[in-house]
Amino acid sequence: MKILITGANGQLGREIQKQYGKTDVELLLTDVTDLDITDVLAVNKYVSENKPDVIINCAAHTQVDKCESQLDLATKINTIGPKNLAAAAFSIGAEIVQISTDYVFDGEVDKNLTEFDEPNPKSVYGSTKLEGEKLVRALNPKHYIVRTAWLYGDGGNFVKTMLKLSKDHDELKVVNDQIGTPTSTVDLARVIIKLVREKNYGLFHCTCKGVCSWYDFALEIFAIRNINIKVTPCTSEEFPTAAKRPKYSVLRNYMLELTTGDITRDWKEALKEYLADLDA
């Protein structure tokens, strides 16, 4: 099997490479310098020449606040790019995996959200990702749309930011009124690979299990690392941002539970392994 990974240098792209590297799958690895997914001619040419069996699109404009002032760029990367990839994949009978986000929901209801709950994004990032989902679904029936949240892995992320800040600060303020689930790229990659192996097409939520705030997340990071630092909870209003964040965006992996089985771990277990790997 031949798999094209776009955004291959990102956190998820790197983890998927790592896990597929233990198999006989042939990987085609591209980033924006190799393949501009917003260029329909370039995408069609690359896909028709290389003929992947599966395209896993890890490319995205994920700088949530910048998306608010970069609507056109966010639309090109998060909406037009997936459209181009889905159509090109369809033209050769290939499958497509599109990664999406909890930001497609408004986060106004304290309810663990399933794939059957109605999206209502409140940010440019969430809106452009949702439109990308719709186009992938419309243009290629062989699709896997996988929504995730609070992702961390090999790259810049909240965990590494907290560890870095703890070296220079005795006290940190962390938001306590945004609730979600930290998710390791290891768990997400395992689920994606399983979905593709089983040809289990459709829309899926995939996060680790459990619920916490960013404040709780920070406390757990420091507890595992035995870092003595004062962490003070604060509200989102104390740290105003350009984009509105969902207050409660806990995703339930409902379709995984009902179909292929949910193989994700509790978020604390996954975090502990991640921090141990960083030490190693």
KALINCOR-V175101 format. One record per pair of residues at least 24 apart in sequence whose ideal C-beta (glycine too) atoms are under 8 Angstrom apart, sorted by sequence separation. I is the first residue (numbers start at 1). J is the second residue. D is the distance in Angstrom with one decimal. If there is no record, write none. Layout:
I;J;D / I;J;D
This chain:
1;25;5.2 / 2;26;4.5 / 3;27;5.7 / 4;28;4.3 / 5;29;5.5 / 6;30;5.4 / 7;31;6.4 / 28;52;5.9 / 57;81;7.1 / 101;125;7.3 / 158;182;7.6 / 183;207;4.4 / 184;208;6.3 / 1;26;7.1 / 2;27;8.0 / 3;28;6.9 / 5;30;7.1 / 6;31;7.6 / 7;32;8.0 / 57;82;5.8 / 101;126;6.6 / 104;129;6.0 / 183;208;4.9 / 2;28;6.6 / 4;30;6.9 / 103;129;6.5 / 104;130;4.4 / 181;207;4.2 / 182;208;6.4 / 32;59;7.1 / 180;207;7.7 / 181;208;5.6 / 31;59;7.6 / 57;85;5.3 / 101;129;5.1 / 181;209;7.3 / 6;35;6.4 / 100;129;5.2 / 104;133;7.2 / 181;210;6.0 / 55;85;5.3 / 100;130;7.4 / 150;180;5.0 / 152;182;6.6 / 181;211;6.1 / 182;212;6.9 / 6;37;5.6 / 149;180;5.1 / 150;181;6.1 / 152;183;7.4 / 153;184;6.6 / 154;185;7.1 / 180;211;7.5 / 181;212;7.1 / 100;132;7.1 / 115;147;7.8 / 149;181;5.9 / 150;182;4.6 / 151;183;5.2 / 152;184;6.5 / 153;185;3.0 / 179;211;6.2 / 180;212;7.5 / 55;88;7.7 / 100;133;5.3 / 150;183;5.6 / 151;184;7.9 / 152;185;7.0 / 153;186;7.2 / 179;212;7.1 / 55;89;5.0 / 98;132;6.5 / 149;183;5.9 / 151;185;6.2 / 179;213;5.4 / 54;89;8.0 / 98;133;6.5 / 148;183;5.4 / 178;213;6.2 / 182;217;5.4 / 177;213;6.9 / 178;214;5.8 / 52;89;7.7 / 151;188;6.8 / 176;213;4.8 / 38;76;4.2 / 47;85;7.7 / 98;136;4.5 / 175;213;6.9 / 176;214;7.2 / 38;77;6.2 / 55;94;6.1 / 57;96;6.7 / 60;99;6.9 / 64;103;7.2 / 175;214;4.7 / 176;215;3.9 / 211;250;5.2 / 16;56;6.2 / 37;77;7.2 / 40;80;7.9 / 44;84;7.6 / 48;88;7.4 / 54;94;6.2 / 55;95;7.2 / 56;96;7.9 / 57;97;6.5 / 96;136;6.1 / 148;188;5.4 / 174;214;5.3 / 175;215;6.4 / 176;216;7.7 / 43;84;4.3 / 47;88;3.9 / 51;92;5.7 / 53;94;5.7 / 54;95;4.6 / 55;96;4.8 / 56;97;4.3 / 57;98;5.3 / 58;99;5.9 / 174;215;4.4 / 4;46;8.0 / 16;58;7.1 / 38;80;5.3 / 43;85;6.1 / 46;88;7.9 / 47;89;6.7 / 52;94;5.7 / 53;95;6.9 / 54;96;7.3 / 55;97;7.0 / 57;99;6.5 / 146;188;7.3 / 4;47;7.4 / 13;56;8.0 / 38;81;5.1 / 48;91;7.2 / 51;94;7.7 / 54;97;6.7 / 56;99;8.0 / 104;147;6.8 / 174;217;7.8 / 207;250;7.8 / 37;81;3.6 / 40;84;4.8 / 44;88;5.2 / 47;91;7.3 / 48;92;6.7 / 96;140;5.3 / 174;218;4.5 / 207;251;5.0 / 209;253;8.0 / 13;58;4.1 / 37;82;7.7 / 39;84;7.6 / 43;88;5.0 / 47;92;6.3 / 95;140;7.6 / 98;143;6.6 / 100;145;5.8 / 102;147;6.4 / 146;191;7.1 / 206;251;7.7 / 4;50;6.8 / 12;58;4.8 / 38;84;7.1 / 96;142;6.9 / 97;143;7.7 / 98;144;7.2 / 100;146;6.7 / 101;147;6.0 / 102;148;7.4 / 146;192;6.2 / 172;218;6.9 / 205;251;4.0 / 207;253;6.8 / 37;84;5.9 / 44;91;7.4 / 47;94;7.3 / 78;125;7.2 / 95;142;4.2 / 96;143;5.3 / 97;144;4.6 / 98;145;4.9 / 99;146;5.7 / 100;147;4.4 / 101;148;6.8 / 102;149;3.8 / 205;252;6.2 / 206;253;5.8 / 224;271;6.7 / 2;50;7.4 / 4;52;3.9 / 10;58;5.3 / 37;85;5.9 / 94;142;7.2 / 95;143;7.1 / 96;144;7.3 / 98;146;7.2 / 99;147;8.0 / 100;148;7.6 / 101;149;6.7 / 102;150;7.8 / 144;192;7.1 / 205;253;5.0 / 220;268;6.0 / 224;272;5.6 / 2;51;7.0 / 3;52;6.0 / 6;55;6.9 / 10;59;7.4 / 79;128;4.9 / 83;132;7.1 / 86;135;6.4 / 90;139;5.9 / 93;142;7.8 / 95;144;7.1 / 97;146;6.6 / 99;148;6.7 / 146;195;7.4 / 204;253;7.2 / 205;254;6.5 / 2;52;4.9 / 3;53;6.7 / 4;54;7.2 / 6;56;7.3 / 7;57;6.9 / 8;58;6.9 / 10;60;8.0 / 74;124;5.3 / 78;128;3.7 / 79;129;7.9 / 82;132;4.0 / 86;136;4.3 / 90;140;4.3 / 205;255;6.9 / 206;256;6.6 / 221;271;7.0 / 225;275;6.2 / 2;53;5.2 / 3;54;4.7 / 4;55;4.7 / 5;56;5.0 / 6;57;5.0 / 7;58;3.6 / 74;125;6.5 / 77;128;7.8 / 78;129;5.1 / 81;132;7.3 / 82;133;7.7 / 85;136;7.8 / 89;140;5.5 / 90;141;7.9 / 144;195;5.0 / 204;255;4.8 / 205;256;7.3 / 220;271;6.2 / 224;275;5.2 / 1;53;5.0 / 2;54;7.8 / 3;55;7.6 / 4;56;7.1 / 6;58;6.1 / 7;59;3.3 / 79;131;4.4 / 83;135;4.1 / 87;139;4.8 / 90;142;7.6 / 144;196;6.8 / 203;255;6.7 / 204;256;5.8 / 1;54;7.0 / 3;56;6.3 / 5;58;6.2 / 6;59;4.4 / 7;60;6.7 / 71;124;5.6 / 75;128;5.2 / 78;131;7.6 / 79;132;4.6 / 82;135;6.1 / 83;136;7.2 / 86;139;4.2 / 87;140;7.1 / 89;142;7.3 / 202;255;6.4 / 209;262;7.8 / 70;124;7.8 / 74;128;4.6 / 78;132;5.1 / 82;136;5.0 / 86;140;4.2 / 221;275;7.2 / 68;123;6.9 / 209;264;5.9 / 212;267;6.8 / 67;123;6.9 / 68;124;5.2 / 75;131;7.5 / 79;135;6.6 / 83;139;6.4 / 144;200;7.4 / 147;203;7.6 / 158;214;7.2 / 162;218;5.2 / 166;222;6.7 / 208;264;5.1 / 209;265;6.8 / 210;266;5.1 / 67;124;4.2 / 68;125;8.0 / 71;128;8.0 / 86;143;6.8 / 144;201;6.1 / 145;202;7.4 / 147;204;7.2 / 148;205;7.7 / 150;207;7.3 / 172;229;6.4 / 174;231;5.8 / 176;233;3.5 / 202;259;7.9 / 207;264;6.9 / 208;265;5.8 / 209;266;4.8 / 210;267;4.5 / 67;125;4.3 / 143;201;6.0 / 144;202;7.0 / 145;203;4.7 / 146;204;5.1 / 147;205;5.1 / 148;206;5.2 / 149;207;5.1 / 163;221;6.9 / 171;229;6.9 / 172;230;7.4 / 173;231;7.8 / 174;232;7.5 / 175;233;7.7 / 176;234;6.5 / 177;235;5.3 / 178;236;6.2 / 206;264;6.6 / 208;266;6.4 / 209;267;6.6 / 210;268;6.7 / 64;123;6.3 / 142;201;6.0 / 143;202;7.6 / 145;204;7.0 / 146;205;7.8 / 147;206;7.0 / 148;207;5.7 / 158;217;6.7 / 162;221;5.1 / 170;229;6.5 / 171;230;4.2 / 172;231;5.3 / 173;232;4.9 / 174;233;6.7 / 175;234;6.0 / 176;235;7.2 / 177;236;5.6 / 200;259;5.7 / 208;267;4.0 / 141;201;7.1 / 144;204;6.9 / 146;206;5.2 / 158;218;8.0 / 162;222;7.2 / 169;229;7.0 / 170;230;6.5 / 171;231;7.5 / 172;232;7.2 / 173;233;7.7 / 174;234;6.9 / 175;235;7.0 / 200;260;5.1 / 207;267;7.9 / 64;125;4.6 / 67;128;6.9 / 166;227;5.2 / 171;232;6.5 / 173;234;4.5 / 175;236;5.5 / 159;221;5.7 / 163;225;7.1 / 198;260;5.7 / 208;270;5.1 / 62;125;7.3 / 166;229;5.1 / 175;238;7.8 / 61;125;7.3 / 163;227;7.8 / 175;239;6.2 / 173;238;7.0 / 191;256;6.7 / 195;260;6.6 / 137;203;7.6 / 173;239;7.7 / 180;246;7.6 / 194;260;6.0 / 61;128;7.5 / 150;217;7.5 / 178;245;5.5 / 178;246;7.1 / 179;247;6.8 / 180;248;7.8 / 60;129;7.3 / 110;179;7.9 / 178;247;5.9 / 179;248;4.7 / 180;249;5.0 / 181;250;5.8 / 194;263;6.6 / 133;203;7.6 / 177;247;6.2 / 178;248;7.9 / 179;249;7.3 / 180;250;5.8 / 181;251;6.8 / 107;178;7.8 / 178;249;7.9 / 179;250;6.2 / 180;251;8.0 / 191;263;6.4 / 190;263;6.0 / 191;264;6.6 / 190;264;7.9 / 6;81;7.8 / 187;263;7.6 / 187;264;4.5 / 102;180;6.3 / 187;265;5.9 / 6;85;6.8 / 183;264;7.7 / 184;265;7.6 / 184;267;7.9 / 187;270;5.8 / 183;267;7.1 / 186;270;6.7 / 182;267;4.6 / 181;267;5.6 / 184;270;4.0 / 12;99;6.6 / 115;202;8.0 / 183;270;7.6 / 184;271;7.2 / 186;273;7.4 / 115;203;4.8 / 182;270;7.5 / 186;274;7.5 / 115;204;6.7 / 182;271;6.3 / 184;273;7.5 / 115;205;5.8 / 184;274;5.7 / 114;205;6.9 / 113;205;7.3 / 97;192;5.9 / 97;195;7.5 / 97;196;6.8 / 112;211;7.9 / 149;249;6.1 / 95;196;6.9 / 149;251;5.8 / 148;251;7.5 / 95;199;7.7 / 147;251;6.1 / 102;207;7.7 / 95;201;7.7 / 159;271;7.2 / 159;274;6.8 / 159;275;7.3 / 125;243;6.2 / 124;243;6.9 / 123;243;4.1 / 123;244;5.5 / 153;274;7.7 / 122;244;4.4 / 123;245;7.6 / 152;274;6.8 / 122;246;7.3 / 56;192;6.7 / 113;249;7.0 / 111;248;7.4 / 113;250;6.7 / 114;251;8.0 / 15;153;5.2 / 107;245;7.2 / 108;246;7.9 / 110;248;5.1 / 112;250;4.7 / 113;251;5.5 / 114;252;5.1 / 116;254;7.4 / 12;151;6.8 / 14;153;6.8 / 15;154;6.4 / 107;246;2.4 / 108;247;6.7 / 109;248;6.7 / 111;250;8.0 / 112;251;7.1 / 113;252;6.4 / 115;254;5.9 / 11;151;6.3 / 14;154;4.5 / 56;196;7.9 / 106;246;6.3 / 107;247;4.6 / 108;248;7.4 / 112;252;4.1 / 114;254;3.9 / 115;255;5.1 / 11;152;7.0 / 12;153;6.5 / 14;155;7.0 / 105;246;5.7 / 107;248;5.0 / 114;255;7.6 / 11;153;3.7 / 54;196;5.7 / 103;245;7.8 / 107;249;4.5 / 11;154;5.7 / 103;246;6.3 / 11;155;3.9 / 102;246;6.3 / 105;249;5.5 / 10;155;6.3 / 11;156;8.0 / 11;157;6.7 / 103;249;7.2 / 102;249;3.9 / 102;251;5.5 / 19;186;7.9 / 15;185;3.9 / 19;189;5.1 / 14;185;7.6 / 15;186;6.1 / 18;189;7.7 / 19;190;6.8 / 12;185;5.1 / 15;188;7.5 / 16;189;4.8 / 20;193;6.9 / 69;242;6.9 / 11;185;5.2 / 15;189;4.4 / 19;193;6.0 / 68;242;4.2 / 68;243;5.1 / 12;188;6.3 / 16;192;6.6 / 65;241;5.4 / 66;242;7.8 / 67;243;6.6 / 12;189;6.6 / 16;193;7.3 / 64;241;7.7 / 65;242;4.1 / 65;243;5.0 / 64;243;4.6 / 64;245;7.7 / 3;196;7.9
